[in-house]
Amino acid sequence: MSEITVRVPEGEQKQFAGDATVADAIAELLSNKQRKQTVAAGVGDGLVDLSVRLDSLGLETVELRPVTISSDEGLDILRHSTAHLMAKAVLDLYGPDLKVAIGPSIADGFYYDFDRETPFTPDDFEAIEAKMLETARSGLPFEREVVSKTDAIELFEKKGEQYKVELLKEIEADTVSLYQLGDFVDLCRGPHVPNSSLLQVYKLIKVAGAYWRGDEHNAMLQRLYGTAFADKKKLKKYLNDLEEAKKRDHRKLGKELSLFTISDQVGPGLILWQPKGALLRKLIEDYWKDEHYKHDYELLYTPHIAKLDMWKTSGHLDFYNENMFSSMAIDEVQYQLKPMNCPFHIEIYKSQMRSYREFPIRWCELGTVYRYERTGVLHGLMRVRGFTQDDAHIFCRPDQLEDEIFNILDLNLNILETFGFDQYDIYLSTRPEKYVGSDEHWQKSTDALKQALEKRGLEYQLDPGEGVFYGPKIDIKIKDVLGRSWQCSTIQVDFNLPERFEVSYIGEDGKEHQPIMIHRALMGSLERFIGVLIENYAGAFPLWLAPVQARIMNITDAQSDYCEKAYQELRQSGVRIEKDLRNEKLNYKIREAQLAKIPYMLVIGDREVESGTVTVRERSGKNLPPMSVEDLATKIKDECKVVLG
């Protein structure tokens, strides 16, 4: 039997017999501490189990990259393995009553889908977790076996597992890998941890409905969600963060703070803004417009529908049709609710001949668009069917492209920082499988974005295949106070739509040239951005952004007239203020104002009436010295200026 050379990143290497496993090599080449932390190994671009024989890798020299349980890859493997552990526990407890579907790892944990007539409830979690722990402590190995697809289909048909059979029939390969944990066998690519003893730190989180393969025409399954970690401290922190996230849920706070409503009568995914929510939105929109005016943008307004033919020209009907609502007939002509604003801006551009001297042309619009989202994925403000994009399109010459990307990045990061977001991840998304335009244009667009990020010294990650159908893009995902990421900003370079719409300008040489079009949104969807703001601040918005900055309240009816006068003066000075003149105890009024998360509570008693002042109590509970109405108005304006300039 020929020997195989195995090398690890530290430079150690050794010869092994072909029938030795990855685990054998790890044991010889790593320290005891490193070996205990290793749950899988990287070989080339892939990951393999520790139980894999070296000769099965088909290499004379194997470069092994140990994957530790504390790494991101290791955590993903641990969670995927825990999904199998949970599926086994559920089958052990309820076996005759259910069928299994799929169970992957996800960003914060894992899930498994089950077909069961009797609904799961959170009351079942304790029994399932106990059964999982029993199996985990038994130290059962994850055993991998490669079998023919035919044999696998026969195996799962005997078990009555129709979902596995359906998946297998779509696999083109002749062989597949199965993993066995005790008596539970699953169709799976792997890899997995060596044995179940490593899977003792987990928690089941929730149960939800999920259509098989995400198709609403298929069976509704029950999805059990859980999470898992390598140590108890991280699990405890995650569960604490989860509880904090529940308190910050924008749907809960949106109702408590009277910001927005979603009505079944109107329809799912369509937002009704209440007065306070509408005012919050106005504050954001006014700031956005002012900042864009300072940065030499011009404002546009466009309709909510357009002829269907325009969406054929743009390519949306070919590449985006599943996300668009059905068209409607008006005067025997088909019209379409707009899913995007860009074709309208192109038509405005084409309304007259353009010269190279006009460039760059920067147009922005708070444009409401409509997209068909499946009912199952709708989620408060975060996933809706009608939303407003803070959209902009820049038309420029090739020699201006780099500077324009710089300008967008600077404006983007400045606006995000104003709202309190200074932590973010940047992604460069490249060409997807379905796309329009030439490979040359795609390469130029991608290079322009890449160079701009590198010259600005911004760290980024490649996100292969995640560009839009007409161009590559930069995505900026902001992080909130709980460290959660939210997709907001996007910058896209587009050679394709100008070509499809035959857009041109007269160059310095007197000839027609095609401009470059940049699509960009800084906050993305205003609805989602406001949802993120609500959760980031737990509804306690900073003073400049608070829909209500102050609430004035009297101690007795004797101060009502003075309160009314002070209220009017503050309102006229621009302070966003409410009044509470009810015949209620002061502590009750203060408590209600605190629950409403109002920055300043203004208390008026006889002393304040006599001195012509107000006593100011902060949201935190701190009392400020009495001050005049005029001084309070100045204080509030000055505090806002610190942020807005």
C-alpha positions as CSV (number, residue, x, y, z in Angstrom):
1,M,0.0,0.0,0.0
2,S,1.5,3.4,-1.0
3,E,2.1,6.0,1.6
4,I,0.5,9.5,1.6
5,T,2.2,12.6,2.7
6,V,0.1,14.8,5.1
7,R,1.0,18.3,5.9
8,V,-0.7,20.8,8.3
9,P,-0.4,24.7,8.2
10,E,2.3,24.8,10.9
11,G,4.6,23.0,8.5
12,E,4.6,19.6,10.2
13,Q,4.3,16.7,7.8
14,K,4.5,12.9,7.9
15,Q,4.0,9.8,5.8
16,F,0.8,7.7,6.5
17,A,-0.6,4.5,5.1
18,G,-3.5,4.9,2.7
19,D,-6.0,3.3,5.1
20,A,-5.1,5.8,7.9
21,T,-7.8,8.3,8.6
22,V,-7.7,12.1,8.8
23,A,-8.1,11.7,12.6
24,D,-5.0,9.5,12.6
25,A,-3.0,12.2,10.9
26,I,-4.4,14.9,13.2
27,A,-3.4,12.9,16.2
28,E,0.2,12.6,15.0
29,L,0.7,16.1,13.7
30,L,-1.1,18.3,16.2
31,S,-0.7,18.9,19.9
32,N,-3.1,17.1,22.3
33,K,-4.9,20.4,23.0
34,Q,-5.3,21.1,19.3
35,R,-6.4,17.6,18.5
36,K,-9.2,17.8,21.1
37,Q,-10.5,21.0,19.6
38,T,-10.5,19.7,16.0
39,V,-13.9,18.4,14.7
40,A,-13.2,18.3,10.9
41,A,-10.6,19.2,8.4
42,G,-10.3,21.3,5.3
43,V,-8.9,19.8,2.2
44,G,-8.6,22.1,-0.8
45,D,-11.9,24.1,-0.9
46,G,-13.9,21.4,0.9
47,L,-14.4,20.0,4.4
48,V,-14.2,16.4,5.4
49,D,-14.9,14.2,8.4
50,L,-12.1,13.1,10.7
51,S,-13.2,9.5,9.9
52,V,-12.4,9.8,6.2
53,R,-9.6,7.5,4.9
54,L,-6.6,9.4,3.4
55,D,-6.6,7.2,0.3
56,S,-10.2,8.2,-0.5
57,L,-9.0,11.8,-1.0
58,G,-7.2,10.9,-4.2
59,L,-4.1,12.9,-3.4
60,E,-0.4,11.9,-3.0
61,T,0.2,14.9,-0.7
62,V,-2.7,16.1,1.5
63,E,-2.7,19.6,2.9
64,L,-4.9,19.3,6.0
65,R,-6.4,22.4,7.6
66,P,-7.7,21.6,11.1
67,V,-11.2,22.9,11.8
68,T,-11.6,23.7,15.5
69,I,-15.0,23.6,17.3
70,S,-14.5,27.3,18.2
71,S,-14.1,28.5,14.6
72,D,-17.0,29.7,12.4
73,E,-16.7,26.5,10.3
74,G,-16.6,24.4,13.4
75,L,-19.6,26.0,14.9
76,D,-21.5,25.5,11.7
77,I,-20.6,21.8,11.7
78,L,-21.6,21.5,15.4
79,R,-25.0,23.1,14.7
80,H,-25.6,20.9,11.7
81,S,-24.8,17.8,13.8
82,T,-27.1,19.0,16.5
83,A,-29.9,19.2,13.9
84,H,-29.4,15.5,13.3
85,L,-29.3,14.9,17.1
86,M,-32.7,16.7,17.4
87,A,-34.2,14.8,14.5
88,K,-33.2,11.5,16.2
89,A,-34.7,12.6,19.5
90,V,-38.0,13.6,17.8
91,L,-38.2,10.3,16.0
92,D,-37.4,8.4,19.2
93,L,-40.3,10.2,20.9
94,Y,-42.9,10.5,18.2
95,G,-41.6,8.2,15.4
96,P,-44.7,6.5,14.1
97,D,-46.5,9.9,13.9
98,L,-44.1,11.8,11.6
99,K,-41.8,12.0,8.6
100,V,-38.5,14.0,8.4
101,A,-37.7,16.5,5.7
102,I,-34.5,18.7,5.9
103,G,-32.4,20.0,8.8
104,P,-29.6,22.5,7.9
105,S,-27.5,24.9,10.1
106,I,-28.5,28.5,9.8
107,A,-26.9,31.8,10.9
108,D,-27.8,31.5,14.6
109,G,-28.4,27.8,15.0
110,F,-30.3,25.1,13.1
111,Y,-33.7,23.8,12.3
112,Y,-35.4,20.6,11.2
113,D,-38.7,20.2,9.3
114,F,-41.1,17.5,10.2
115,D,-44.4,16.3,8.7
116,R,-46.6,15.5,11.7
117,E,-50.3,15.6,12.1
118,T,-50.2,16.6,15.7
119,P,-48.7,20.1,16.1
120,F,-45.6,20.6,18.1
121,T,-45.8,23.2,20.9
122,P,-43.1,24.8,23.2
123,D,-44.4,22.4,25.8
124,D,-42.7,19.6,23.9
125,F,-39.3,21.1,24.0
126,E,-38.3,19.9,27.5
127,A,-38.9,16.2,26.5
128,I,-37.1,16.6,23.2
129,E,-34.1,18.4,24.9
130,A,-33.9,15.6,27.5
131,K,-33.9,12.9,24.8
132,M,-31.2,14.9,22.9
133,L,-29.0,15.0,26.1
134,E,-29.4,11.3,26.6
135,T,-28.1,10.6,23.1
136,A,-25.4,13.2,23.4
137,R,-24.0,11.7,26.6
138,S,-24.0,8.2,25.1
139,G,-21.3,9.4,22.7
140,L,-22.7,7.8,19.5
141,P,-20.5,8.2,16.5
142,F,-21.6,10.0,13.3
143,E,-20.9,7.2,10.7
144,R,-20.6,8.1,7.1
145,E,-21.4,5.7,4.3
146,V,-21.3,6.3,0.5
147,V,-24.0,4.3,-1.3
148,S,-25.6,4.2,-4.7
149,K,-28.5,6.5,-5.3
150,T,-30.6,3.5,-6.1
151,D,-29.9,1.8,-2.8
152,A,-30.5,5.1,-0.9
153,I,-33.9,5.5,-2.6
154,E,-34.8,1.9,-1.7
155,L,-33.8,2.5,1.9
156,F,-35.9,5.6,2.4
157,E,-38.8,4.2,0.5
158,K,-38.9,1.3,3.0
159,K,-38.8,3.9,5.8
160,G,-41.7,5.8,4.2
161,E,-39.6,8.9,4.0
162,Q,-41.1,10.4,0.9
163,Y,-39.3,13.8,1.3
164,K,-35.8,12.1,1.2
165,V,-36.9,10.1,-1.8
166,E,-38.0,13.2,-3.6
167,L,-34.6,14.9,-2.9
168,L,-32.7,11.8,-4.0
169,K,-34.5,11.5,-7.3
170,E,-33.3,15.0,-8.2
171,I,-29.7,14.3,-7.5
172,E,-27.7,13.7,-10.7
173,A,-24.7,11.8,-9.1
174,D,-24.7,8.0,-9.0
175,T,-23.7,7.9,-5.4
176,V,-24.7,9.8,-2.3
177,S,-23.5,10.0,1.3
178,L,-25.6,8.9,4.3
179,Y,-24.9,9.6,7.9
180,Q,-26.0,7.4,10.7
181,L,-26.4,8.4,14.4
182,G,-27.6,5.4,16.3
183,D,-30.7,4.2,14.4
184,F,-31.2,7.5,12.7
185,V,-30.1,7.6,9.1
186,D,-30.1,10.8,7.1
187,L,-29.2,11.9,3.5
188,C,-26.4,14.4,4.1
189,R,-23.3,15.9,2.5
190,G,-21.6,16.4,5.9
191,P,-19.2,16.7,7.5
192,H,-20.2,16.2,11.1
193,V,-18.5,16.1,14.5
194,P,-16.9,12.7,15.3
195,N,-19.5,11.8,18.0
196,S,-22.6,13.0,19.9
197,S,-20.7,13.7,23.1
198,L,-19.7,17.1,21.7
199,L,-23.3,18.2,21.3
200,Q,-24.4,19.0,24.9
201,V,-24.8,22.8,24.8
202,Y,-28.0,23.6,22.9
203,K,-31.5,25.0,23.3
204,L,-34.7,24.7,21.3
205,I,-36.1,28.1,20.5
206,K,-39.4,28.0,18.7
207,V,-41.7,26.1,16.3
208,A,-43.1,27.6,13.1
209,G,-44.8,26.5,9.9
210,A,-42.8,26.1,6.7
211,Y,-43.9,24.9,3.3
212,W,-41.9,22.0,1.9
213,R,-39.2,23.5,-0.3
214,G,-40.6,27.0,0.4
215,D,-43.5,26.5,-2.1
216,E,-46.9,27.4,-0.8
217,H,-48.5,24.8,-3.1
218,N,-46.6,22.0,-1.2
219,A,-47.4,20.5,2.2
220,M,-47.1,22.6,5.3
221,L,-44.4,21.2,7.6
222,Q,-43.5,22.0,11.2
223,R,-40.1,23.6,11.7
224,L,-38.3,23.2,15.0
225,Y,-35.6,25.9,15.5
226,G,-32.8,25.5,18.0
227,T,-29.3,26.8,18.6
228,A,-26.1,25.2,19.8
229,F,-22.6,26.3,21.0
230,A,-19.3,24.9,22.0
231,D,-19.6,26.2,25.6
232,K,-22.3,27.2,28.0
233,K,-21.3,30.9,28.4
234,K,-21.9,31.6,24.8
235,L,-25.2,29.9,24.9
236,K,-26.2,31.9,27.9
237,K,-25.2,35.1,26.2
238,Y,-27.1,34.2,23.1
239,L,-30.3,33.4,25.1
240,N,-30.0,36.7,27.0
241,D,-29.6,38.5,23.7
242,L,-32.6,36.6,22.4
243,E,-34.7,37.8,25.4
244,E,-33.4,41.4,24.8
245,A,-34.4,41.1,21.1
246,K,-37.9,40.1,22.1
247,K,-38.2,43.3,24.2
248,R,-36.9,45.3,21.3
249,D,-39.2,43.6,18.6
250,H,-40.3,46.5,16.4
251,R,-43.7,44.9,16.0
252,K,-44.3,45.0,19.7
253,L,-42.9,48.5,20.2
254,G,-44.6,49.7,17.0
255,K,-47.9,48.9,18.6
256,E,-47.0,50.2,22.1
257,L,-45.6,53.5,20.8
258,S,-48.4,53.9,18.2
259,L,-46.1,54.1,15.3
260,F,-47.6,51.8,12.6
261,T,-50.4,49.3,12.0
262,I,-50.9,46.4,9.7
263,S,-54.5,45.6,8.9
264,D,-56.0,42.4,7.5
265,Q,-58.6,44.6,5.9
266,V,-56.0,46.5,3.9
267,G,-53.8,43.4,3.3
268,P,-50.6,41.8,4.6
269,G,-47.3,43.5,4.1
270,L,-48.9,46.9,3.6
271,I,-48.1,49.5,6.3
272,L,-50.4,52.1,7.8
273,W,-48.4,54.8,9.5
274,Q,-49.9,56.3,12.6
275,P,-49.3,60.0,13.4
276,K,-46.2,59.4,15.5
277,G,-44.8,56.9,13.0
278,A,-45.6,59.3,10.1
279,L,-43.7,62.1,12.0
280,L,-40.7,59.8,12.6
281,R,-40.7,59.0,8.9
282,K,-41.0,62.8,8.0
283,L,-37.9,63.5,10.2
284,I,-35.9,60.8,8.4
285,E,-37.1,62.0,4.9
286,D,-36.4,65.6,5.6
287,Y,-32.9,64.8,6.8
288,W,-32.3,62.6,3.8
289,K,-33.5,65.3,1.4
290,D,-31.3,68.0,3.1
291,E,-28.2,65.8,2.9
292,H,-28.8,65.0,-0.7
293,Y,-29.3,68.7,-1.6
294,K,-25.9,69.5,0.1
295,H,-24.3,66.8,-2.0
296,D,-25.6,68.2,-5.3
297,Y,-28.5,65.7,-5.9
298,E,-31.8,66.8,-7.5
299,L,-35.1,65.4,-6.3
300,L,-37.5,63.4,-8.6
301,Y,-41.0,62.1,-8.3
302,T,-42.3,59.2,-10.5
303,P,-45.7,57.3,-10.8
304,H,-46.5,54.0,-9.1
305,I,-47.4,52.2,-12.3
306,A,-46.2,52.1,-15.9
307,K,-46.9,50.3,-19.1
308,L,-45.9,46.6,-19.1
309,D,-43.7,47.2,-22.2
310,M,-41.3,49.3,-20.1
311,W,-40.6,46.4,-17.8
312,K,-40.0,44.2,-20.9
313,T,-37.4,46.6,-22.1
314,S,-35.7,46.9,-18.7
315,G,-35.5,43.1,-18.4
316,H,-37.5,42.9,-15.2
317,L,-40.2,40.7,-16.8
318,D,-37.6,38.2,-17.7
319,F,-35.4,38.3,-14.6
320,Y,-37.7,39.6,-11.8
321,N,-41.2,38.5,-12.8
322,E,-41.7,36.2,-9.8
323,N,-41.3,39.2,-7.5
324,M,-43.8,41.4,-9.4
325,F,-47.5,41.7,-9.0
326,S,-49.8,40.7,-11.8
327,S,-50.3,43.3,-14.5
328,M,-53.6,45.2,-15.0
329,A,-55.5,46.4,-18.1
330,I,-56.2,50.1,-18.5
331,D,-57.8,51.1,-21.8
332,E,-56.9,47.8,-23.2
333,V,-53.2,48.4,-22.4
334,Q,-51.3,46.3,-19.8
335,Y,-49.8,48.3,-16.9
336,Q,-47.6,47.1,-14.0
337,L,-47.1,48.2,-10.4
338,K,-43.5,49.3,-10.2
339,P,-41.0,47.0,-8.5
340,M,-38.2,49.5,-9.2
341,N,-37.7,53.2,-9.8
342,C,-34.8,53.0,-12.3
343,P,-36.6,52.8,-15.6
344,F,-38.6,56.0,-14.7
345,H,-35.3,57.9,-14.1
346,I,-34.0,56.7,-17.4
347,E,-37.1,58.1,-19.2
348,I,-36.6,61.4,-17.5
349,Y,-33.0,61.3,-18.7
350,K,-34.2,60.6,-22.3
351,S,-36.7,63.5,-22.2
352,Q,-33.9,65.7,-23.8
353,M,-30.5,65.4,-25.4
354,R,-27.7,65.4,-22.8
355,S,-24.2,66.8,-23.1
356,Y,-21.0,65.5,-21.5
357,R,-20.8,68.9,-19.8
358,E,-23.9,68.1,-17.7
359,F,-22.3,65.1,-16.0
360,P,-22.5,63.8,-13.4
361,I,-26.3,63.9,-13.2
362,R,-27.4,62.9,-9.7
363,W,-31.1,62.2,-9.2
364,C,-32.7,60.9,-6.1
365,E,-36.2,59.8,-5.2
366,L,-38.1,58.4,-2.1
367,G,-40.0,56.1,-4.4
368,T,-42.5,53.6,-3.2
369,V,-42.3,50.3,-5.0
370,Y,-44.4,47.0,-4.8
371,R,-43.1,43.5,-4.7
372,Y,-44.9,40.2,-4.4
373,E,-43.5,38.6,-1.2
374,R,-45.0,35.3,-0.1
375,T,-47.2,35.5,2.9
376,G,-45.0,33.2,4.9
377,V,-41.9,35.6,4.7
378,L,-43.7,38.8,5.6
379,H,-42.4,40.2,8.9
380,G,-43.6,43.6,10.3
381,L,-41.6,46.4,8.7
382,M,-38.7,44.2,7.8
383,R,-40.4,42.3,4.9
384,V,-43.3,44.0,3.2
385,R,-45.1,44.2,-0.1
386,G,-45.1,48.0,-0.5
387,F,-42.1,50.0,0.6
388,T,-40.2,53.2,-0.1
389,Q,-36.7,53.1,-1.3
390,D,-34.3,56.0,-0.7
391,D,-33.3,55.6,-4.3
392,A,-30.8,57.5,-6.5
393,H,-29.3,57.1,-9.9
394,I,-26.2,58.8,-11.2
395,F,-25.4,59.1,-14.9
396,C,-21.7,59.8,-15.5
397,R,-18.9,59.4,-17.9
398,P,-16.3,56.6,-17.6
399,D,-13.7,59.0,-16.3
400,Q,-16.0,60.1,-13.5
401,L,-17.0,56.6,-12.3
402,E,-14.4,56.2,-9.5
403,D,-15.0,59.6,-8.0
404,E,-18.8,59.0,-8.0
405,I,-18.4,55.7,-6.1
406,F,-16.1,57.5,-3.6
407,N,-18.8,60.2,-3.1
408,I,-21.5,57.7,-2.6
409,L,-19.5,55.7,-0.1
410,D,-18.6,58.9,1.9
411,L,-22.3,60.1,1.9
412,N,-23.5,56.6,2.8
413,L,-21.3,56.0,5.8
414,N,-21.9,59.6,7.0
415,I,-25.7,59.1,7.0
416,L,-25.4,55.7,8.7
417,E,-23.2,57.2,11.4
418,T,-25.7,60.0,12.0
419,F,-28.3,57.4,12.8
420,G,-25.9,55.7,15.2
421,F,-24.6,52.9,13.0
422,D,-20.8,52.9,12.9
423,Q,-20.3,49.1,12.8
424,Y,-20.9,47.3,9.5
425,D,-19.8,44.6,7.1
426,I,-19.2,45.4,3.4
427,Y,-19.7,42.8,0.6
428,L,-18.8,42.9,-3.1
429,S,-21.4,40.9,-4.9
430,T,-20.4,39.5,-8.4
431,R,-22.3,38.3,-11.5
432,P,-25.2,35.8,-10.9
433,E,-26.0,32.9,-13.1
434,K,-28.8,34.8,-14.9
435,Y,-27.7,38.1,-16.1
436,V,-27.8,40.6,-19.0
437,G,-25.0,42.5,-20.7
438,S,-21.5,41.6,-21.9
439,D,-18.8,39.9,-19.8
440,E,-16.6,42.9,-20.6
441,H,-19.1,45.3,-19.0
442,W,-19.5,43.1,-16.0
443,Q,-15.7,42.9,-15.5
444,K,-15.3,46.7,-15.8
445,S,-18.2,47.3,-13.3
446,T,-16.8,44.8,-10.8
447,D,-13.3,46.2,-11.1
448,A,-14.6,49.8,-10.5
449,L,-16.3,48.8,-7.3
450,K,-13.4,46.8,-6.1
451,Q,-10.9,49.5,-6.7
452,A,-13.0,52.1,-5.0
453,L,-13.3,50.0,-1.8
454,E,-9.6,49.3,-1.8
455,K,-8.6,52.9,-2.4
456,R,-10.9,54.0,0.5
457,G,-9.2,51.5,2.7
458,L,-12.5,49.7,3.4
459,E,-12.4,46.0,4.3
460,Y,-14.8,43.9,2.3
461,Q,-15.8,40.3,1.6
462,L,-16.6,38.8,-1.8
463,D,-20.1,37.5,-2.2
464,P,-19.9,35.4,-5.4
465,G,-23.0,35.3,-7.6
466,E,-25.1,37.7,-5.5
467,G,-25.1,40.7,-7.9
468,V,-28.4,41.8,-9.5
469,F,-29.1,40.7,-13.0
470,Y,-27.9,44.0,-14.6
471,G,-24.7,44.6,-12.6
472,P,-22.4,43.9,-9.6
473,K,-22.9,45.7,-6.3
474,I,-21.5,46.8,-3.0
475,D,-23.8,45.8,-0.1
476,I,-23.3,47.4,3.4
477,K,-24.8,45.4,6.3
478,I,-25.1,47.5,9.4
479,K,-24.8,46.1,12.9
480,D,-27.2,47.1,15.7
481,V,-26.5,47.2,19.5
482,L,-27.0,43.4,19.7
483,G,-24.5,42.8,17.0
484,R,-27.2,41.7,14.5
485,S,-26.6,42.5,10.8
486,W,-29.2,44.2,8.6
487,Q,-29.0,44.7,4.9
488,C,-29.6,48.3,4.0
489,S,-27.2,50.1,1.6
490,T,-26.4,49.0,-1.9
491,I,-24.3,50.5,-4.7
492,Q,-24.6,49.1,-8.2
493,V,-22.7,49.9,-11.4
494,D,-24.8,49.4,-14.5
495,F,-23.7,49.4,-18.2
496,N,-26.7,47.3,-19.2
497,L,-29.9,49.4,-18.7
498,P,-28.4,52.4,-20.6
499,E,-27.8,50.0,-23.4
500,R,-31.2,48.4,-23.3
501,F,-32.9,51.8,-23.3
502,E,-30.5,53.3,-25.9
503,V,-29.4,56.0,-23.5
504,S,-26.7,58.4,-24.8
505,Y,-25.0,61.8,-24.5
506,I,-23.1,64.0,-26.9
507,G,-19.4,63.8,-26.0
508,E,-16.6,66.3,-26.4
509,D,-16.0,64.9,-29.8
510,G,-19.5,65.7,-30.9
511,K,-20.5,62.0,-31.2
512,E,-23.0,60.0,-29.2
513,H,-21.7,57.9,-26.2
514,Q,-23.4,55.7,-23.7
515,P,-23.2,56.9,-20.1
516,I,-22.6,54.7,-17.1
517,M,-25.5,54.4,-14.6
518,I,-25.0,53.9,-10.9
519,H,-27.9,52.7,-8.8
520,R,-27.7,53.3,-5.1
521,A,-29.8,53.2,-1.9
522,L,-28.4,54.2,1.4
523,M,-31.1,53.2,3.8
524,G,-32.6,50.7,1.4
525,S,-36.2,50.3,2.4
526,L,-37.4,53.1,4.7
527,E,-39.8,50.6,6.3
528,R,-37.0,48.2,7.1
529,F,-34.6,50.9,8.2
530,I,-37.2,52.3,10.6
531,G,-37.8,48.8,11.9
532,V,-34.0,48.5,12.5
533,L,-34.0,51.9,14.2
534,I,-36.8,50.9,16.5
535,E,-35.0,47.7,17.6
536,N,-31.6,49.3,17.8
537,Y,-32.9,52.1,20.2
538,A,-35.6,49.9,21.8
539,G,-38.0,52.7,20.8
540,A,-36.0,55.3,22.9
541,F,-35.0,57.4,19.9
542,P,-32.3,60.1,20.2
543,L,-33.7,63.5,20.8
544,W,-33.3,64.7,17.1
545,L,-35.2,61.7,15.9
546,A,-37.9,61.3,18.6
547,P,-41.4,61.9,17.2
548,V,-42.3,63.4,20.6
549,Q,-39.4,65.3,22.3
550,A,-41.3,66.4,25.4
551,R,-44.6,65.9,27.2
552,I,-45.9,68.6,29.6
553,M,-48.0,67.6,32.6
554,N,-49.7,69.4,35.4
555,I,-49.9,68.4,39.1
556,T,-53.4,69.8,39.6
557,D,-56.0,71.4,37.4
558,A,-54.9,74.8,38.8
559,Q,-51.9,74.7,36.4
560,S,-53.8,73.8,33.2
561,D,-53.8,77.3,31.7
562,Y,-50.1,77.7,32.3
563,C,-49.4,74.3,30.8
564,E,-51.5,75.2,27.7
565,K,-49.6,78.4,27.2
566,A,-46.2,76.7,27.6
567,Y,-47.3,74.0,25.3
568,Q,-48.2,76.4,22.5
569,E,-44.9,78.4,22.9
570,L,-42.8,75.3,22.7
571,R,-44.8,74.0,19.7
572,Q,-44.4,77.3,17.9
573,S,-40.6,77.2,18.6
574,G,-40.4,73.8,16.8
575,V,-40.3,71.5,19.8
576,R,-42.3,68.3,19.2
577,I,-44.4,68.3,22.3
578,E,-47.5,66.6,23.8
579,K,-49.6,67.6,26.8
580,D,-51.1,65.5,29.5
581,L,-53.6,67.5,31.5
582,R,-55.7,64.6,32.8
583,N,-56.9,64.6,36.4
584,E,-54.5,61.8,37.3
585,K,-51.7,61.4,39.9
586,L,-48.3,62.9,38.7
587,N,-46.4,59.6,39.3
588,Y,-48.9,57.8,37.0
589,K,-48.4,60.4,34.3
590,I,-44.6,60.2,34.6
591,R,-44.7,56.4,34.4
592,E,-46.8,56.6,31.2
593,A,-44.4,59.1,29.6
594,Q,-41.5,56.8,30.5
595,L,-43.2,53.9,28.9
596,A,-43.8,56.0,25.8
597,K,-40.0,56.6,25.9
598,I,-40.3,60.4,25.7
599,P,-36.9,62.2,26.2
600,Y,-38.2,65.0,28.4
601,M,-41.1,65.2,30.9
602,L,-42.0,68.8,31.9
603,V,-43.7,69.0,35.3
604,I,-45.8,72.0,36.2
605,G,-46.9,72.8,39.7
606,D,-47.7,76.0,41.6
607,R,-44.0,76.9,42.0
608,E,-43.4,76.7,38.3
609,V,-46.4,78.9,37.6
610,E,-45.2,81.5,40.0
611,S,-41.6,81.5,38.6
612,G,-42.6,81.2,35.0
613,T,-40.4,78.0,34.5
614,V,-40.7,74.3,33.9
615,T,-39.2,71.5,35.8
616,V,-37.5,69.0,33.5
617,R,-37.2,65.3,34.1
618,E,-35.1,63.2,31.7
619,R,-36.2,59.9,30.3
620,S,-33.5,58.3,32.5
621,G,-35.1,59.6,35.6
622,K,-32.6,62.4,36.2
623,N,-34.1,65.8,37.2
624,L,-32.7,69.0,35.7
625,P,-32.8,72.5,37.3
626,P,-36.0,74.5,36.5
627,M,-35.6,76.6,33.4
628,S,-37.7,79.0,31.3
629,V,-39.7,77.8,28.3
630,E,-37.4,79.8,26.0
631,D,-34.3,78.2,27.6
632,L,-35.8,74.7,27.2
633,A,-36.5,75.3,23.5
634,T,-33.0,76.5,23.0
635,K,-31.6,73.5,24.9
636,I,-33.5,71.0,22.7
637,K,-32.5,72.8,19.4
638,D,-28.8,72.9,20.5
639,E,-28.8,69.2,21.4
640,C,-30.2,68.4,17.9
641,K,-27.7,70.6,16.2
642,V,-24.8,68.6,17.7
643,V,-26.0,65.6,15.6
644,L,-27.4,67.4,12.5
645,G,-24.9,70.3,12.4
